[in-house]
Amino acid sequence: MKTEKIDRRVKYTRMVIKESFIDLLEKKDISRITIKEICENADINRATFYAHYSDQYDLLRKIEDEFLDNIRDYLDELDQKIYKENPVLLVEKIFEYIKENAKLCKLLLSERGGLNFQKRVMVLVYDTIINELSGITRITKEDADYVYSFTITGCVGIVQKWLDDGMKKSARFIADMVIKLTLGLINSLKSNR
């Protein structure tokens, strides 16, 4: 029972550190954020911060890792039959997750998050999407690579635009658009053979 209480405290501490850091990252570049500022905003001492993170860059990496792990969980659901029959449902779930974490996602996809995060997203999605594209659409792996590159770059742009517009369109609308654009490209490639 005592460990449960400690676990909740640890989760709470990490949450306030993360929120403090994200608030600061909205205002300035990571290189200008100090541990002292993070701790003051989170109302913790430096020793508590260092018990969880080595520096602000480690904190950012762990935030990115958590975000990507959650996206990976959604991608793992691709194996389920319902998502193979209606991929819009899976993509919609991913966009709903992005919407729930809009502030963080917007930061991670901006210059403050850096291109490294965008590359990590692309690598995460790569194997799953390429296998799906070449398997269900019967296009070559080489063609699937081109479709993937175009689609992922376009998806990052769509997510950024959607976030910048205040997510006025529904997650379902955006998911449907992404699927239609991707399938349109694939169908175009198949008809040119």
Helices and strands as residue ranges (DSSP letters): H 2-27, G 30-32, H 35-42, H 46-52, H 56-76, G 77-79, H 81-85, H 87-100, H 102-108, H 115-137, H 141-164, H 171-191
